[in-house]
Amino acid sequence: MLDHSDAVSLVLFAVGLASTGTVLWVSSRRVDRKERERSQFMRMRSRLNQLMRERS
């Protein structure tokens, strides 16, 4: 059986673990979104460069 301090420690550990997991999840989603935006921008830029080369 857990005494009071063990239960508090377990709860604090679980809260810390959950918050760490949440931060990692949110940051990975943000990085993924930024990477998609960057690759889309690079595609648009290469298309624009190609069009400019074709015109000249």
Long-range contacts (C-beta under 8 A, 24 or more apart in sequence): none
